[in-house]
Amino acid sequence: MATLTVTHTETLTLGDGDGTERGTTNVQTITVDQVDSRIVGVPTLGLSFLSFGTMPAAGTFQYSKVKYLRITNIDPTNFVTLGIKKSDSEYFVKLYPEASDLGYNSFYLGDPVMDANEETGSGLGAFTLANIHDITIKADTATAKVELFVASID
């Protein structure tokens, strides 16, 4: 067993003339047994990045075993798009280039579940979380470098 420590820190000094500071630090520790960490070149045609299932296999992580997942776009110029899919739903996330100030470049997941519904007016609490089946990824204009970090238990 190993302990993964995830620290998320936000710092901000407002331009209000007084140097007012805002922000927070949150720390979480997670007990894990296995880590898959790699850097992947992502083509503009896209690819099936990783899958989830009831049993582990090549490129497939077991639903109940994943405790932490991070996908980070470390490319300096190209954004990537993630497609997060379950059996009948899908949503997309744009990860900006590493050096961009346009938006965030990482996607985090604890438990690999989701719900995506295009219906309106269903109200809060009307969602049903289900297992994510796979995550696809596609680079915008040229092959982009992406870092994958998955921590799980046996």
C-alpha positions in Angstrom: 0.0 0.0 0.0 1.1 3.5 -0.8 -0.4 6.9 0.1 -1.1 9.3 -2.8 -1.2 12.9 -1.6 -3.1 15.3 -3.9 -2.7 19.0 -3.2 -4.8 21.6 -4.9 -3.8 25.2 -4.3 -5.4 28.4 -5.6 -3.7 31.8 -5.1 -4.9 35.1 -6.3 -3.8 38.7 -5.5 -6.6 41.1 -6.6 -5.7 44.2 -8.5 -7.7 46.3 -6.2 -4.8 48.5 -5.1 -4.7 46.8 -1.7 -3.2 43.5 -2.8 -6.1 41.6 -1.3 -5.4 37.9 -1.4 -7.9 35.1 -2.2 -7.4 31.3 -2.5 -7.3 28.1 -0.6 -5.3 24.8 -0.3 -7.0 21.5 -0.2 -5.1 18.3 0.5 -6.5 14.8 0.1 -4.7 11.5 0.8 -5.7 8.3 -1.0 -4.5 4.8 -0.3 -3.5 3.1 -3.6 -1.5 0.0 -4.7 -0.9 0.7 -8.4 0.0 3.7 -10.6 0.0 4.1 -14.3 1.8 7.2 -15.4 2.8 8.0 -19.0 3.1 10.6 -21.6 1.3 10.0 -24.9 1.4 11.7 -28.3 -2.2 12.4 -29.3 -3.0 12.7 -33.0 -5.5 15.0 -34.7 -7.5 11.9 -35.8 -8.1 11.0 -32.2 -7.8 7.8 -30.4 -9.4 5.6 -27.7 -7.3 6.8 -24.7 -8.4 4.4 -22.0 -11.3 2.2 -21.0 -13.1 1.0 -17.9 -14.5 -2.4 -17.3 -15.3 -5.1 -14.7 -11.9 -6.8 -15.3 -8.5 -5.2 -15.9 -7.0 -5.6 -19.4 -4.6 -3.8 -21.7 -5.6 -0.1 -21.5 -8.6 -1.0 -19.4 -9.0 -0.1 -15.7 -11.4 -1.8 -13.4 -14.3 0.5 -12.4 -14.3 -0.2 -8.7 -10.5 0.0 -8.4 -9.7 3.5 -9.8 -9.3 6.0 -7.0 -7.7 9.0 -8.9 -7.3 9.9 -12.5 -5.6 12.9 -14.1 -5.2 13.8 -17.7 -3.1 16.9 -18.4 -2.3 18.6 -21.7 1.4 19.3 -21.5 1.7 20.5 -25.1 2.8 24.1 -25.3 0.6 25.2 -28.3 -2.3 22.7 -29.1 -5.5 22.1 -27.2 -7.0 18.6 -26.9 -10.6 17.4 -26.5 -11.6 14.6 -24.3 -14.8 12.5 -25.0 -16.1 10.9 -21.8 -18.6 8.2 -22.7 -20.9 5.8 -20.9 -23.2 3.4 -22.8 -25.8 6.0 -24.0 -24.3 9.4 -23.1 -21.2 11.4 -23.8 -19.8 14.8 -22.8 -16.7 16.6 -24.0 -14.0 18.6 -22.2 -11.4 21.0 -23.8 -8.0 20.9 -22.2 -6.0 24.0 -23.1 -2.3 24.1 -23.9 0.1 24.1 -20.9 1.2 27.7 -21.4 -2.3 29.1 -22.1 -4.1 31.6 -19.9 -7.4 30.8 -21.7 -8.5 27.9 -19.5 -7.5 24.9 -17.5 -5.2 22.1 -18.9 -6.1 19.2 -16.6 -9.1 16.9 -16.1 -9.5 15.1 -12.8 -11.7 12.1 -11.9 -12.1 10.2 -8.6 -14.7 7.6 -9.3 -15.2 6.8 -13.0 -18.9 7.6 -13.1 -20.9 10.2 -15.0 -24.2 11.3 -16.3 -24.9 13.5 -19.4 -28.4 14.5 -20.3 -29.5 16.9 -23.1 -33.0 17.1 -21.6 -33.9 20.4 -20.0 -36.1 21.0 -17.0 -35.3 17.7 -15.4 -34.3 19.5 -12.3 -31.5 19.0 -9.8 -31.3 15.5 -8.4 -32.8 14.0 -11.6 -29.5 12.5 -12.7 -28.3 9.0 -12.6 -24.6 8.3 -12.3 -23.3 5.2 -14.2 -19.9 3.8 -15.0 -17.8 5.5 -17.7 -17.0 3.1 -20.5 -14.1 4.9 -22.2 -12.3 8.2 -22.7 -11.3 9.2 -26.2 -8.9 12.1 -27.0 -8.2 14.2 -30.1 -5.6 16.9 -30.7 -6.7 20.2 -32.4 -4.1 21.1 -35.1 -1.1 18.9 -34.5 0.0 16.0 -32.4 -0.1 17.0 -28.8 1.6 15.6 -25.7 -0.7 14.5 -22.9 0.2 13.1 -19.5 -1.9 10.3 -18.0 -1.8 9.5 -14.2 -4.1 6.8 -12.8 -3.9 5.5 -9.3 -5.8 2.4 -8.2 -6.1 -0.4 -5.7 -5.6 -4.2 -6.2 
